[in-house]
Amino acid sequence: MSSCPHLDDTARPEPEPVTPDGCQECLAVGGRWVHLRLCTACGHVGCCDSSPRRHATAHHHGSGHPVVRSFEPGETWRWCYVHEALVGR
């Protein structure tokens, strides 16, 4: 178990991605991204902090949803914005 209660809470099923083809905001405006993150609370797909617009972090600040997971093939890690904690690799 991690030191973060948000990352330990795995009983809730993960939501379906709202935009499985990419970052929701970037797709709407024709933007680009580097890597994708999936909000485990609502299914929002946002771009990572290495992307120009950092939509995943912006979603956290706007919604308060604490945890994202990588939405990249083969990656299984999750990150809690509140506790700045990582689980998996």
C-alpha positions in Angstrom: 0.0 0.0 0.0 1.1 3.6 -0.7 1.1 6.5 1.7 -1.7 8.1 -0.3 -5.3 7.1 0.5 -6.3 8.2 -3.0 -4.0 5.7 -4.6 -5.1 3.0 -2.2 -8.7 3.4 -3.2 -9.0 0.9 -6.1 -12.4 -0.6 -5.2 -14.2 1.8 -7.6 -14.3 0.7 -11.3 -12.3 2.9 -13.7 -14.5 5.1 -16.0 -14.4 4.8 -19.7 -12.3 7.5 -21.4 -14.3 10.4 -22.7 -12.1 10.8 -25.7 -10.2 7.6 -26.3 -8.5 9.1 -29.4 -6.6 11.8 -27.4 -6.6 14.8 -25.2 -10.1 16.2 -25.0 -9.2 19.9 -25.2 -6.4 19.4 -27.8 -8.7 17.5 -30.1 -11.3 20.3 -29.8 -8.8 23.0 -31.0 -6.4 21.0 -33.2 -3.6 21.0 -30.6 -0.9 18.4 -30.0 0.2 16.4 -27.0 3.2 14.4 -25.9 1.6 11.8 -23.6 -1.9 11.2 -22.3 -3.4 10.9 -18.8 -6.8 9.4 -17.8 -8.6 10.9 -14.8 -9.7 7.9 -12.7 -12.7 9.8 -11.3 -14.5 10.9 -14.5 -12.6 9.5 -17.6 -11.3 12.9 -18.8 -8.3 12.3 -21.1 -5.8 15.1 -20.9 -2.2 15.8 -22.0 0.8 15.5 -19.7 2.9 18.3 -18.3 5.5 17.8 -21.1 2.7 18.9 -23.6 2.3 22.5 -24.5 -1.1 23.0 -22.7 -0.9 20.6 -19.7 -4.6 19.7 -19.8 -4.4 16.8 -17.3 -3.1 19.1 -14.6 -5.5 21.8 -15.5 -8.4 19.3 -15.2 -7.2 18.4 -11.7 -7.1 22.1 -10.7 -10.5 22.7 -12.1 -12.3 19.6 -10.9 -10.4 18.6 -7.8 -10.1 15.0 -9.0 -7.0 13.7 -7.4 -5.7 10.7 -9.5 -4.7 10.2 -13.1 -3.2 7.1 -14.6 -1.0 6.9 -17.7 -3.1 6.5 -20.8 -0.1 5.2 -22.8 0.1 1.6 -24.0 2.0 -0.6 -21.7 2.2 1.9 -18.8 0.2 1.1 -15.6 1.3 3.8 -13.1 -1.0 6.2 -11.3 -0.3 9.7 -9.9 -2.0 11.6 -7.1 -1.8 15.3 -7.5 -2.9 16.0 -3.9 -0.1 14.0 -2.3 2.4 14.1 -5.1 2.5 10.3 -4.9 3.2 7.7 -7.6 2.3 4.0 -7.6 3.4 1.5 -10.3 5.9 2.1 -13.1 
